[in-house]
Amino acid sequence: MPDDKALREQIAKTLDWEESHANFDSAVKGLAPALRGRVAPGLPYSPWQLLEHIRRTQADILEFCVAKNYKEKEWPKDYWPEGAEPPTTKAWDESIQAVKRDQKALAALALDSKTDLTARVPNGTGQTYLREVLLTADHTAYHVGELIVVRRLLGAWPSGDRCLRRAHPSFRRS
């Protein structure tokens, strides 16, 4: 069997890459506490709600992949916080740390040569480990984009910054 280390590394990297857009860390970094629970005009959620949704969804996917007795969550109740404001001043930072922790755990799953990425997740109905990692990357990237839009509308994103990686070497064509 060919060595798939490079492929696994690329798959794991998708969970938080910043190759063509801002990553999770950039989207949550430096947001003033007073804005974390603010809902921008025309939008249905605050930065806190988006952060918590990312965290809860990623945690659920990780649990789905690794728990022997996974219990399916209730949509949307278990995936979105009720209130726009973080419940405590520490909740924002704790949520960010939980996203990073679970992101590392999913990356470790993808990097582990004992994990057959094309195997079906035992708790599922046909989903594979590869599908779950890519689903997490896609879901997080989508909501990171929304976090940036919310921050722009709240005046809390650098005004001239369209894409943090617009000058990345992979975009340059010879």
C-alpha beads as a LAMMPS data file, in Angstrom:
LAMMPS data file: protein, C-alpha beads

174 atoms
173 bonds

1 atom types
1 bond types

-500.0 500.0 xlo xhi
-500.0 500.0 ylo yhi
-500.0 500.0 zlo zhi

Masses

1 110.0

Atoms # bond

1 1 1 0.000 0.000 0.000
2 1 1 1.450 3.427 -0.934
3 1 1 2.392 5.855 1.816
4 1 1 -0.529 8.246 2.261
5 1 1 1.131 10.539 4.794
6 1 1 1.134 13.575 2.473
7 1 1 -2.546 13.059 1.662
8 1 1 -3.447 12.728 5.352
9 1 1 -1.471 15.889 6.158
10 1 1 -3.348 17.820 3.464
11 1 1 -6.703 16.546 4.703
12 1 1 -5.858 17.473 8.312
13 1 1 -4.653 20.893 7.180
14 1 1 -8.065 21.697 5.661
15 1 1 -9.539 21.927 9.157
16 1 1 -7.949 25.336 9.706
17 1 1 -6.101 26.427 6.657
18 1 1 -5.619 30.006 5.674
19 1 1 -4.655 29.428 2.063
20 1 1 -7.432 31.316 0.324
21 1 1 -9.309 33.003 3.155
22 1 1 -9.048 33.978 6.789
23 1 1 -9.000 31.078 9.205
24 1 1 -10.844 30.572 12.492
25 1 1 -8.144 32.235 14.617
26 1 1 -8.191 35.371 12.466
27 1 1 -11.985 35.560 12.552
28 1 1 -12.241 35.472 16.367
29 1 1 -9.047 37.317 17.286
30 1 1 -9.344 40.675 18.979
31 1 1 -13.113 41.074 18.889
32 1 1 -14.075 43.480 21.659
33 1 1 -16.185 41.877 24.412
34 1 1 -18.901 44.503 23.890
35 1 1 -19.401 43.271 20.294
36 1 1 -19.414 39.518 20.917
37 1 1 -23.144 39.429 21.657
38 1 1 -24.187 42.132 19.212
39 1 1 -26.451 41.224 16.294
40 1 1 -25.714 43.315 13.193
41 1 1 -28.693 44.862 11.382
42 1 1 -30.235 42.430 8.920
43 1 1 -28.585 39.335 10.360
44 1 1 -30.103 36.705 12.667
45 1 1 -27.050 35.972 14.835
46 1 1 -24.220 37.488 16.840
47 1 1 -20.524 36.577 16.745
48 1 1 -21.113 34.571 19.934
49 1 1 -23.852 32.520 18.310
50 1 1 -21.659 31.777 15.291
51 1 1 -18.689 30.826 17.467
52 1 1 -20.820 28.525 19.605
53 1 1 -22.440 26.980 16.534
54 1 1 -19.006 26.184 15.112
55 1 1 -17.956 24.694 18.446
56 1 1 -21.084 22.638 19.009
57 1 1 -21.201 21.270 15.482
58 1 1 -17.521 20.351 15.406
59 1 1 -17.795 18.713 18.848
60 1 1 -20.770 16.696 17.640
61 1 1 -18.918 15.501 14.539
62 1 1 -15.899 14.504 16.630
63 1 1 -18.120 12.652 19.101
64 1 1 -19.913 10.951 16.180
65 1 1 -16.536 9.696 14.919
66 1 1 -15.035 8.484 18.197
67 1 1 -17.727 7.756 20.798
68 1 1 -18.863 4.174 21.198
69 1 1 -22.331 5.249 22.341
70 1 1 -22.986 8.358 20.269
71 1 1 -26.393 9.947 20.806
72 1 1 -27.728 12.077 17.964
73 1 1 -28.346 15.724 18.862
74 1 1 -31.561 17.656 18.332
75 1 1 -31.577 20.207 15.517
76 1 1 -31.429 23.193 15.946
77 1 1 -31.630 23.276 19.750
78 1 1 -28.354 21.463 20.417
79 1 1 -26.383 23.270 17.707
80 1 1 -27.123 26.942 18.410
81 1 1 -27.055 28.880 21.689
82 1 1 -30.309 30.516 22.705
83 1 1 -29.006 33.955 23.552
84 1 1 -26.994 36.392 21.483
85 1 1 -24.667 37.181 24.420
86 1 1 -22.046 34.884 25.913
87 1 1 -23.393 33.673 29.284
88 1 1 -20.172 34.646 31.106
89 1 1 -17.129 36.750 30.351
90 1 1 -14.994 33.589 30.151
91 1 1 -17.369 31.736 27.817
92 1 1 -15.944 33.326 24.640
93 1 1 -12.370 32.231 25.382
94 1 1 -13.477 28.799 26.581
95 1 1 -15.440 28.252 23.373
96 1 1 -12.436 29.254 21.244
97 1 1 -10.197 26.835 23.171
98 1 1 -12.741 24.034 22.744
99 1 1 -12.868 24.628 18.967
100 1 1 -9.074 24.433 18.786
101 1 1 -8.934 21.316 20.976
102 1 1 -11.537 19.452 18.925
103 1 1 -9.971 20.656 15.689
104 1 1 -6.673 19.094 16.798
105 1 1 -8.462 15.869 17.717
106 1 1 -10.077 15.642 14.265
107 1 1 -6.728 16.401 12.623
108 1 1 -5.111 13.642 14.711
109 1 1 -7.833 11.254 13.567
110 1 1 -7.094 12.114 9.931
111 1 1 -3.325 11.807 10.466
112 1 1 -3.531 8.451 12.249
113 1 1 -2.502 5.734 9.801
114 1 1 -4.688 3.287 11.765
115 1 1 -7.765 5.255 10.695
116 1 1 -9.113 4.058 7.372
117 1 1 -10.457 7.360 6.097
118 1 1 -12.734 5.590 3.625
119 1 1 -14.245 3.325 6.305
120 1 1 -17.772 3.927 7.494
121 1 1 -18.174 5.528 10.907
122 1 1 -19.751 2.843 13.123
123 1 1 -22.299 5.316 14.540
124 1 1 -23.462 6.395 11.120
125 1 1 -25.574 5.393 8.181
126 1 1 -22.827 5.279 5.570
127 1 1 -20.742 8.361 6.443
128 1 1 -16.968 7.885 6.250
129 1 1 -14.249 9.408 8.409
130 1 1 -13.012 11.360 5.388
131 1 1 -16.485 12.780 4.812
132 1 1 -16.715 13.893 8.440
133 1 1 -13.343 15.671 8.406
134 1 1 -14.146 17.423 5.123
135 1 1 -17.652 18.279 6.357
136 1 1 -16.118 19.913 9.429
137 1 1 -13.652 21.905 7.331
138 1 1 -16.387 23.074 4.969
139 1 1 -18.847 23.930 7.745
140 1 1 -16.267 25.861 9.749
141 1 1 -15.024 27.791 6.697
142 1 1 -18.596 28.806 5.853
143 1 1 -19.273 30.158 9.325
144 1 1 -15.840 31.796 9.598
145 1 1 -16.878 33.764 6.519
146 1 1 -20.098 34.730 8.268
147 1 1 -18.158 35.816 11.357
148 1 1 -16.106 38.133 9.177
149 1 1 -19.238 39.585 7.560
150 1 1 -20.732 40.215 11.020
151 1 1 -17.490 41.856 12.134
152 1 1 -17.483 44.073 9.043
153 1 1 -21.054 45.147 9.722
154 1 1 -20.133 45.895 13.334
155 1 1 -17.085 47.912 12.194
156 1 1 -14.699 45.407 13.774
157 1 1 -12.768 44.112 10.742
158 1 1 -9.907 45.843 8.910
159 1 1 -11.618 47.940 6.234
160 1 1 -9.186 47.292 3.388
161 1 1 -8.772 43.576 4.000
162 1 1 -10.728 41.617 1.397
163 1 1 -8.877 38.339 1.830
164 1 1 -6.062 37.822 4.303
165 1 1 -4.222 35.524 1.928
166 1 1 -4.785 37.299 -1.373
167 1 1 -1.022 37.498 -1.939
168 1 1 -0.338 33.874 -0.995
169 1 1 2.206 32.272 -3.357
170 1 1 -0.268 29.551 -4.435
171 1 1 -2.394 32.236 -6.083
172 1 1 0.447 33.620 -8.161
173 1 1 0.548 32.345 -11.716
174 1 1 3.749 32.270 -13.739

Bonds

1 1 1 2
2 1 2 3
3 1 3 4
4 1 4 5
5 1 5 6
6 1 6 7
7 1 7 8
8 1 8 9
9 1 9 10
10 1 10 11
11 1 11 12
12 1 12 13
13 1 13 14
14 1 14 15
15 1 15 16
16 1 16 17
17 1 17 18
18 1 18 19
19 1 19 20
20 1 20 21
21 1 21 22
22 1 22 23
23 1 23 24
24 1 24 25
25 1 25 26
26 1 26 27
27 1 27 28
28 1 28 29
29 1 29 30
30 1 30 31
31 1 31 32
32 1 32 33
33 1 33 34
34 1 34 35
35 1 35 36
36 1 36 37
37 1 37 38
38 1 38 39
39 1 39 40
40 1 40 41
41 1 41 42
42 1 42 43
43 1 43 44
44 1 44 45
45 1 45 46
46 1 46 47
47 1 47 48
48 1 48 49
49 1 49 50
50 1 50 51
51 1 51 52
52 1 52 53
53 1 53 54
54 1 54 55
55 1 55 56
56 1 56 57
57 1 57 58
58 1 58 59
59 1 59 60
60 1 60 61
61 1 61 62
62 1 62 63
63 1 63 64
64 1 64 65
65 1 65 66
66 1 66 67
67 1 67 68
68 1 68 69
69 1 69 70
70 1 70 71
71 1 71 72
72 1 72 73
73 1 73 74
74 1 74 75
75 1 75 76
76 1 76 77
77 1 77 78
78 1 78 79
79 1 79 80
80 1 80 81
81 1 81 82
82 1 82 83
83 1 83 84
84 1 84 85
85 1 85 86
86 1 86 87
87 1 87 88
88 1 88 89
89 1 89 90
90 1 90 91
91 1 91 92
92 1 92 93
93 1 93 94
94 1 94 95
95 1 95 96
96 1 96 97
97 1 97 98
98 1 98 99
99 1 99 100
100 1 100 101
101 1 101 102
102 1 102 103
103 1 103 104
104 1 104 105
105 1 105 106
106 1 106 107
107 1 107 108
108 1 108 109
109 1 109 110
110 1 110 111
111 1 111 112
112 1 112 113
113 1 113 114
114 1 114 115
115 1 115 116
116 1 116 117
117 1 117 118
118 1 118 119
119 1 119 120
120 1 120 121
121 1 121 122
122 1 122 123
123 1 123 124
124 1 124 125
125 1 125 126
126 1 126 127
127 1 127 128
128 1 128 129
129 1 129 130
130 1 130 131
131 1 131 132
132 1 132 133
133 1 133 134
134 1 134 135
135 1 135 136
136 1 136 137
137 1 137 138
138 1 138 139
139 1 139 140
140 1 140 141
141 1 141 142
142 1 142 143
143 1 143 144
144 1 144 145
145 1 145 146
146 1 146 147
147 1 147 148
148 1 148 149
149 1 149 150
150 1 150 151
151 1 151 152
152 1 152 153
153 1 153 154
154 1 154 155
155 1 155 156
156 1 156 157
157 1 157 158
158 1 158 159
159 1 159 160
160 1 160 161
161 1 161 162
162 1 162 163
163 1 163 164
164 1 164 165
165 1 165 166
166 1 166 167
167 1 167 168
168 1 168 169
169 1 169 170
170 1 170 171
171 1 171 172
172 1 172 173
173 1 173 174
